[in-house]
Amino acid sequence: MSAKSFIGEIETTARRFYAEVMRGEVNDANVRGFLRAASQIEELWQQADEKITVLIAQGTPVWRAYAQLRYPLAFLRAARGYQMFVHELLAADAASDPSTAGYLPRVTYDQANALCHQIHPTLQRAVTALNESEYVPDLALPLTLEPRIEAEGQMCPLPHLQGMIAAAREMREWAAGLLAQYSNALTHVQHVPSDIQAHVQRLHSQLAQADAQLRFGVDLVGQVSQGQATPELHEEAENSLWSALQRFFLLNQAIAAPEFFQTKTANATFSAPGITSKQYRNQRIHPEDLWRLAAPSARSELRGTPFGRREMNELCSKMHQTLPAEAQRYLDETEAALGRGEIAQIAAMANCPFEPLYHANRLLIITGVQVPAGHEFHWNFHQNRLEASPRFKRTQGWEECEE
């Protein structure tokens, strides 16, 4: 081993110890891997733009050309929004303390990781929409920016807020550019339908409202950075920035699709059909709390047993004593679907937390994921995602936690 590599190894070990042990941060390699895997976004976007150009050249009105590509555009713009948000979170954290480069505070890592998991399925839908002329989305559009991850019981780090500001500003400039491109294309048309003109006006109104929310959040973060903000103001800053991000995120998708854009009040807010308005946040949990996730049969047979306690303790540790926001949404949506008779509980999963296995009586969308009629599904608490299959394999007994 050369002296140079030996010294480099020592520095790496020291940085890891400082970040993980002293500061409780998490290695960001997983997040950066997801970002690298999203490199095809620009290529797919170019394909969509080229198709719009061809349609307009063939005499298709601008608004109809955009409308024909509204589904791939919506998915591509959403995927880029996720990517942009994650990139800015990482950049802000790296700039705040170069000595912990490669590591993130837990809340920043969880937020970035959650958004990264949205990128791949969104890109898959974009590819399908680009290549199928009769494509029909399998989930409600526009997509909403979720899940929102917060630091449980404490204020999130200042670099996290600064990353949110940077992401909002990037998304804002991008939204303004797309809106200007669309508006400029319409100026070359002699007769623009009144509903399209009204749609453009609403988009400008939404942009102005998002700008106001962003400005308010930025001003509050300024007080936070000077140590002048109370916990309430800190929370308000984060809420305002998230609201601005959501508006910009939805605005980008709705530019090409007036039907994505609905007004609920005189202030014109976006509405995503099929998406609950409840705000979910990560919750701190203890091993005993996991029994409420288990099927009744598991609770009656395993609760209070050495095996049951050991398995729940292990899973709670793997989950970092946190019940993710998306899992909470799944629990609420399945409870509602069960009450409506749309699903039926048919078994319990063999691995902890021994959650119910459901049968879909009709086509469903649970947490934004389509579950075909007749399929079985459950929430994988180890990987924090919904899993569905025509039929899961059966076993005769309870099994240990997944590795």
C-alpha positions in Angstrom: 0.0 0.0 0.0 1.4 3.4 -1.0 1.7 6.2 1.5 -0.7 8.4 -0.4 -3.5 5.7 -0.5 -2.9 5.0 3.2 -3.3 8.6 4.1 -6.4 8.8 1.9 -7.9 5.8 3.7 -7.3 7.4 7.1 -9.0 10.6 5.9 -12.0 8.7 4.6 -12.3 6.7 7.9 -12.0 9.9 9.9 -14.7 11.7 7.8 -17.0 8.7 8.1 -16.5 8.6 11.9 -17.2 12.3 12.2 -20.3 12.2 10.0 -21.9 8.9 11.2 -20.9 8.8 14.9 -20.4 12.4 15.9 -23.2 13.9 13.8 -25.5 11.0 13.2 -25.5 11.4 9.4 -26.2 8.9 6.7 -24.1 7.9 3.7 -25.7 9.4 0.6 -24.4 6.8 -1.9 -27.9 5.3 -2.4 -29.3 8.7 -3.3 -26.5 9.6 -5.7 -27.0 6.3 -7.4 -30.6 7.1 -8.1 -29.7 10.5 -9.5 -27.2 8.9 -11.9 -29.8 6.4 -13.1 -32.1 9.3 -14.1 -29.8 10.6 -16.9 -32.3 9.7 -19.6 -34.7 12.5 -18.6 -33.2 15.0 -21.0 -33.2 12.5 -23.9 -36.9 11.6 -23.3 -37.8 15.3 -23.0 -36.2 16.0 -26.3 -38.2 13.3 -28.0 -41.4 14.8 -26.6 -40.4 18.3 -27.9 -39.6 16.9 -31.3 -43.0 15.3 -31.6 -44.7 18.6 -30.7 -42.6 20.4 -33.3 -43.6 17.8 -36.0 -47.3 18.2 -35.0 -47.2 22.0 -35.3 -45.4 21.8 -38.6 -48.1 19.5 -39.9 -50.7 22.2 -39.1 -51.9 21.0 -35.6 -52.9 24.0 -33.4 -50.3 24.7 -30.7 -52.6 23.9 -27.8 -53.7 20.6 -29.4 -50.1 19.6 -30.2 -49.2 20.1 -26.5 -52.4 18.3 -25.4 -51.4 15.2 -27.4 -48.2 15.0 -25.5 -49.6 16.1 -22.1 -49.1 12.7 -20.5 -45.5 12.2 -21.3 -44.8 15.8 -20.6 -46.5 15.6 -17.2 -44.5 12.5 -16.2 -41.2 13.9 -17.5 -41.6 17.2 -15.8 -42.5 15.5 -12.5 -39.5 13.2 -12.8 -37.2 16.2 -13.4 -38.9 18.0 -10.5 -38.0 15.1 -8.1 -34.4 15.1 -9.6 -34.0 18.8 -9.2 -35.2 18.9 -5.6 -32.9 16.1 -4.6 -29.9 17.6 -6.3 -30.4 20.9 -4.5 -30.8 19.3 -1.1 -27.4 17.5 -1.6 -25.7 20.6 -2.9 -26.9 22.8 0.0 -25.7 20.2 2.5 -22.3 19.8 0.9 -21.8 23.6 0.7 -22.7 24.0 4.4 -20.0 21.6 5.7 -17.5 20.1 3.2 -16.0 17.9 5.9 -19.1 15.7 5.8 -19.3 15.4 2.0 -21.0 12.2 1.1 -23.2 12.2 4.2 -26.5 13.7 5.0 -28.6 14.5 8.1 -31.2 11.9 8.6 -34.1 14.1 7.6 -32.4 15.3 4.4 -31.4 11.7 3.5 -35.0 10.4 4.1 -36.5 13.2 2.1 -34.0 12.8 -0.8 -34.4 9.0 -0.8 -38.2 9.2 -0.8 -38.2 11.5 -3.8 -35.6 9.4 -5.6 -37.9 6.4 -5.3 -40.5 8.4 -7.4 -38.2 9.0 -10.3 -37.9 5.5 -11.9 -41.7 4.6 -12.0 -42.5 8.1 -13.2 -39.9 7.8 -16.1 -41.4 4.3 -16.9 -44.8 5.9 -17.4 -43.3 8.7 -19.5 -41.7 6.1 -21.8 -44.9 4.2 -22.2 -46.9 7.5 -22.8 -44.4 8.5 -25.5 -44.7 5.3 -27.4 -48.4 4.4 -27.0 -50.8 6.6 -29.0 -53.8 5.4 -27.0 -52.1 5.6 -23.6 -54.3 6.2 -20.5 -52.6 7.0 -17.2 -52.9 4.4 -14.4 -53.0 7.0 -11.7 -54.4 10.5 -11.2 -52.8 13.5 -12.8 -51.3 16.0 -12.0 -48.9 14.2 -9.7 -48.3 15.9 -6.3 -45.0 16.5 -4.7 -44.8 13.9 -2.0 -44.1 12.5 0.5 -43.0 15.3 2.7 -40.4 14.2 5.3 -39.8 16.2 8.4 -37.5 16.0 11.4 -39.6 14.4 14.1 -39.6 16.3 17.4 -37.0 18.9 16.3 -36.3 21.6 13.7 -34.8 20.5 10.5 -31.2 21.7 9.7 -30.7 25.1 8.2 -29.0 23.5 5.1 -32.1 21.5 4.5 -34.2 24.7 4.3 -31.6 26.3 2.1 -31.8 23.3 -0.2 -35.6 23.7 -0.4 -35.1 27.4 -1.3 -32.6 26.5 -4.0 -35.0 23.8 -5.4 -37.9 26.2 -5.4 -36.0 28.8 -7.2 -34.8 26.4 -9.8 -38.3 25.0 -10.3 -39.7 28.5 -10.4 -37.3 29.5 -13.3 -38.1 26.4 -15.1 -41.9 26.9 -14.7 -41.6 30.5 -15.9 -39.5 29.4 -18.9 -42.0 26.7 -19.9 -44.9 29.1 -19.5 -43.2 31.7 -21.6 -42.4 29.1 -24.3 -46.1 28.1 -24.4 -47.3 31.7 -24.4 -44.9 32.7 -27.2 -46.1 29.8 -29.3 -49.6 31.0 -29.0 -48.7 34.5 -30.1 -48.1 33.2 -33.6 -51.7 31.9 -33.8 -54.4 34.2 -35.2 -57.3 32.9 -33.2 -56.7 31.3 -29.8 -59.7 29.8 -28.1 -61.0 31.7 -25.1 -60.6 28.7 -22.8 -56.9 28.4 -23.8 -56.5 32.2 -23.1 -58.1 31.7 -19.7 -55.9 28.8 -19.0 -52.8 30.8 -19.6 -54.1 33.6 -17.4 -54.7 31.1 -14.6 -51.2 29.7 -15.0 -49.7 33.2 -14.6 -51.9 33.7 -11.5 -50.6 30.5 -10.0 -47.0 31.5 -10.7 -47.5 34.8 -8.9 -49.0 33.0 -5.9 -46.2 30.6 -5.8 -43.7 33.5 -6.0 -45.4 35.1 -2.9 -45.2 31.8 -0.9 -41.5 31.4 -1.9 -40.7 35.0 -0.9 -42.4 34.6 2.5 -40.5 31.3 3.2 -37.2 32.9 2.2 -37.8 35.8 4.5 -38.5 33.5 7.4 -35.4 31.4 6.7 -33.4 34.6 6.8 -34.5 35.0 10.4 -33.7 31.3 11.1 -30.2 31.7 9.8 -29.7 34.7 12.1 -30.9 32.7 15.1 -34.0 35.0 15.5 -36.7 32.5 14.7 -38.9 30.6 17.2 -39.8 27.0 16.5 -43.2 28.2 15.2 -41.5 30.5 12.7 -39.2 27.7 11.7 -42.1 25.5 11.0 -43.9 28.2 9.1 -40.9 28.8 6.9 -40.8 25.1 6.0 -44.5 25.0 5.3 -44.3 28.1 3.1 -41.4 26.7 1.1 -43.1 23.3 0.7 -46.3 25.0 -0.6 -44.3 27.0 -3.1 -42.5 23.8 -4.3 -45.9 22.1 -4.7 -47.3 24.9 -6.8 -44.3 25.0 -9.1 -44.3 21.2 -9.3 -47.9 21.1 -10.3 -47.7 24.2 -12.6 -45.1 22.5 -14.8 -47.3 19.6 -15.4 -50.5 21.7 -16.0 -49.0 24.0 -18.6 -49.8 21.7 -21.5 -53.1 20.3 -20.0 -55.9 22.7 -19.0 -57.9 19.7 -17.5 -55.1 19.2 -14.9 -55.8 22.7 -13.7 -58.9 23.1 -11.5 -60.0 26.0 -9.3 -61.4 25.2 -5.9 -61.6 28.7 -4.6 -61.4 32.3 -5.8 -57.7 32.0 -5.2 -57.4 29.3 -7.8 -55.5 26.3 -6.2 -54.6 23.1 -7.9 -56.6 19.9 -7.2 -55.3 16.4 -7.9 -58.2 14.0 -8.3 -57.9 10.9 -6.1 -55.2 12.5 -3.9 -56.0 12.9 -0.2 -55.6 16.4 1.2 -54.3 15.1 4.5 -50.7 16.0 5.2 -48.7 13.0 6.4 -45.4 13.3 8.3 -43.0 10.7 9.6 -43.9 9.4 13.1 -41.6 8.2 15.8 -42.5 4.7 16.9 -41.6 2.0 19.4 -41.6 -1.8 18.8 -44.9 -2.2 20.5 -46.5 0.3 18.1 -45.9 -2.1 15.2 -48.5 -4.5 16.5 -51.2 -2.2 15.2 -49.9 -2.9 11.7 -50.2 -6.6 12.1 -53.1 -8.7 11.0 -55.5 -9.8 13.8 -54.3 -13.5 13.5 -50.7 -12.4 14.0 -51.6 -10.3 17.0 -53.5 -13.1 18.7 -50.8 -15.7 18.1 -47.5 -13.7 18.4 -48.0 -10.7 20.6 -46.4 -11.2 23.9 -44.3 -14.2 22.7 -40.4 -14.1 22.7 -40.5 -14.6 18.9 -42.9 -11.8 18.4 -41.1 -9.3 20.6 -37.7 -10.1 19.0 -39.1 -9.7 15.5 -40.8 -6.4 16.2 -37.7 -5.0 18.0 -35.6 -5.9 15.0 -38.0 -4.4 12.5 -38.3 -1.2 14.5 -34.6 -0.8 14.5 -34.4 -1.4 10.7 -37.1 1.3 10.3 -35.0 3.7 12.4 -37.9 3.9 14.9 -39.9 5.8 12.2 -43.2 5.0 10.5 -42.9 6.8 7.1 -45.5 9.2 5.9 -46.3 7.1 2.8 -47.0 4.0 5.0 -49.4 6.1 7.0 -51.2 7.1 3.8 -51.4 3.4 2.8 -53.0 2.5 6.1 -55.6 5.2 5.8 -56.4 4.4 2.1 -56.7 0.7 2.7 -59.0 1.2 5.7 -61.2 3.4 3.6 -61.2 0.9 0.7 -62.0 -1.9 3.1 -65.0 0.1 4.5 -66.3 0.6 0.9 -66.0 -3.1 0.2 -63.4 -2.5 -2.6 -60.9 -4.9 -0.9 -61.0 -7.9 1.4 -58.4 -9.1 3.9 -57.5 -12.7 2.9 -54.4 -13.5 4.9 -51.4 -12.2 6.8 -47.8 -11.8 5.5 -45.4 -14.3 7.1 -42.7 -11.7 7.8 -42.9 -9.0 10.5 -44.9 -6.9 11.0 -47.2 -9.7 9.8 -49.4 -7.1 8.0 -52.7 -8.0 6.3 -52.7 -9.3 2.7 -55.6 -7.8 0.7 -57.5 -8.9 -2.4 -58.6 -6.1 -4.7 -62.3 -6.6 -5.7 -61.9 -3.9 -8.4 -59.3 -1.8 -10.1 -57.8 0.5 -7.4 -55.2 3.2 -7.0 -53.6 3.0 -3.5 -50.9 5.6 -2.7 -50.8 6.4 -6.4 -50.1 2.8 -7.4 -52.5 0.9 -9.6 -53.7 -2.5 -8.2 -55.6 -4.5 -10.9 -58.9 -6.2 -9.9 -58.2 -9.7 -8.6 -54.7 -9.0 -7.5 -53.3 -9.4 -4.0 -51.4 -6.6 -2.3 -49.7 -5.4 0.9 -47.3 -2.8 2.2 -43.7 -3.9 2.4 -42.6 -2.1 5.6 -39.0 -3.1 5.0 -38.8 -1.3 1.7 -41.6 1.3 2.3 -43.6 0.5 -0.9 -46.7 -1.2 -2.0 -46.3 -4.7 -3.5 -49.0 -6.3 -5.7 -49.2 -9.7 -7.4 -51.8 -11.9 -9.0 -51.1 -14.2 -6.0 -48.4 -14.4 -3.3 -46.9 -17.7 -2.3 -48.2 -19.3 0.8 -46.4 -20.7 3.9 -47.6 -22.6 6.9 -45.9 -20.6 9.6 -44.5 -17.3 10.7 -41.0 -16.3 9.5 -38.2 -14.1 10.7 -37.6 -10.5 9.5 -36.4 -9.9 6.0 -32.7 -9.3 5.7 
